[in-house]
Amino acid sequence: MKSAFDVYGMLARSDYSPTIQAGRRNIQADAENLVADDVAAKLGLRPEHSLLEIGCGPGALLCPLAERAAQATGVDHPDVLAHIRAHCKKGEVTLIAGRFPELTLPDTYDRIVAYSVLHYMTDYAAVEQFIDAALQYLNPRGRLLLGDLPNSDKAARFRAGEEGKAFERAWQERMKGEVAHGDPFEVFSGIATCSFSDERIMRLVSRYRDAGYDTYVLPQPVELPYGHTREDIVLYAP
Ligand SMILES: C[S@@+](CC[C@H](N)C(=O)[O-])C[C@H]1O[C@@H](n2cnc3c(N)ncnc32)[C@H](O)[C@@H]1O
C-alpha cells in the first residue's frame, strides 16, 4: 500500500514548487520562511551542536538550520533529498535516504527535529514507534522537537471563535487561486495518516515524562503556516 512517504517521493519528481513539495500551499511561502527561526529557538540550537532532521523534505528548514549548527543530517525519500543538494549552499549537510525508523543512522545527535512529519504515520502506534526510535539517537541533555502537529481540538477551538471564522473565510478565498488549475495534494487522498487531538498530545507528554524526558507542549507563533491549528512538543533528554 502507498504511504505518504511514497507520495512525497512522487511530488519530488514533479514540477511543483519547493513549498508544495514540503507539504505547504504556495500562499504560505512567506510564512514558511519564518519556521526555521522558531525551530532553532525551540531546539536551543547552537553552533557547536549536531542536528538531525527526520523527514527534511526539500530543505526549507534543514538548509537554514545547517548554517547555525556544527553539522546537520537530513533523512527522507531519495527523490526528495535530490532537491536539497541544489538548495543548501552553506553549512555541512549529510543526507541519508530512507524511511525512518526502518533505517539505521551512523551517529547520535545533540538536536533532533521531525517537523510536519508525524501525522504522516499510518496510525498512532507508528507515531510512538517513530519517537521511541528517534530518542535512541539523541545525546544526553539533547532535545527532540516534534513540530507542527495538527491538533483537531485546537483547530476546532480556533474555528469556533470570530477570529477563526474570519480566517477560514479569507483562507477559502485565497485557496480559490491556489487550486484553480487542480489541487496538487489530491494525490494524498486515500493515504492512511494519523490524526492528533488534545488527548493524544497529552498522552505523548505523559508517556515521555514517564520515560524520563522533560516534555512540554509549545504553541506556534500564529504567523507560521499552520500557527492557528498546530502545536509542537519538545523533549529534553536527562
Ligand atoms: C510535510 S513534509 C515536511 C518537510 C520538512 N520537515 C519541512 O517542514 O519543510 C513531510 C516530509 O516527511 C517525509 N517523511 C514522511 N514519513 C517519513 C518517514 N517515515 N521517514 C522519513 N521521512 C518521512 C516526507 O517524505 C516529506 O518529505
The ligand as an SDF file (V2000), in Angstrom:
LIG
                    3D

 27 29  0  0  0  0  0  0  0  0999 V2000
    5.2590   17.9230    5.1270 C   0  0  0  0  0  0  0  0  0  0  0  0
    6.8710   17.4420    4.6160 S   0  0  0  0  0  0  0  0  0  0  0  0
    7.8530   18.4120    5.7530 C   0  0  0  0  0  0  0  0  0  0  0  0
    9.2550   18.6440    5.2630 C   0  0  0  0  0  0  0  0  0  0  0  0
   10.1310   19.4810    6.2160 C   0  0  0  0  0  0  0  0  0  0  0  0
   10.2350   18.8780    7.5170 N   0  0  0  0  0  0  0  0  0  0  0  0
    9.5870   20.8890    6.3400 C   0  0  0  0  0  0  0  0  0  0  0  0
    8.9010   21.1720    7.3350 O   0  0  0  0  0  0  0  0  0  0  0  0
    9.8340   21.6940    5.4420 O   0  0  0  0  0  0  0  0  0  0  0  0
    6.9910   15.8080    5.3300 C   0  0  0  0  0  0  0  0  0  0  0  0
    8.2420   15.0590    4.8810 C   0  0  0  0  0  0  0  0  0  0  0  0
    8.4030   13.9260    5.7250 O   0  0  0  0  0  0  0  0  0  0  0  0
    8.8560   12.8420    4.9450 C   0  0  0  0  0  0  0  0  0  0  0  0
    8.5320   11.6000    5.6520 N   0  0  0  0  0  0  0  0  0  0  0  0
    7.3040   11.0930    5.9120 C   0  0  0  0  0  0  0  0  0  0  0  0
    7.4030    9.9300    6.5810 N   0  0  0  0  0  0  0  0  0  0  0  0
    8.7220    9.6960    6.7430 C   0  0  0  0  0  0  0  0  0  0  0  0
    9.4750    8.6470    7.3470 C   0  0  0  0  0  0  0  0  0  0  0  0
    8.8610    7.5950    7.9100 N   0  0  0  0  0  0  0  0  0  0  0  0
   10.8280    8.7300    7.3410 N   0  0  0  0  0  0  0  0  0  0  0  0
   11.4500    9.7950    6.7550 C   0  0  0  0  0  0  0  0  0  0  0  0
   10.7910   10.8100    6.1640 N   0  0  0  0  0  0  0  0  0  0  0  0
    9.4520   10.7650    6.1590 C   0  0  0  0  0  0  0  0  0  0  0  0
    8.1480   13.0240    3.6140 C   0  0  0  0  0  0  0  0  0  0  0  0
    8.7920   12.3120    2.5810 O   0  0  0  0  0  0  0  0  0  0  0  0
    8.1800   14.5350    3.4490 C   0  0  0  0  0  0  0  0  0  0  0  0
    9.3020   14.9580    2.7220 O   0  0  0  0  0  0  0  0  0  0  0  0
  1  2  1  0
  2  3  1  0
  2 10  1  0
  3  4  1  0
  4  5  1  0
  5  6  1  0
  5  7  1  0
  7  8  2  0
  7  9  1  0
 10 11  1  0
 11 12  1  0
 11 26  1  0
 12 13  1  0
 13 14  1  0
 13 24  1  0
 14 15  1  0
 14 23  1  0
 15 16  2  0
 16 17  1  0
 17 18  1  0
 17 23  2  0
 18 19  1  0
 18 20  2  0
 20 21  1  0
 21 22  2  0
 22 23  1  0
 24 25  1  0
 24 26  1  0
 26 27  1  0
M  CHG  2   2   1   9  -1
M  END
$$$$
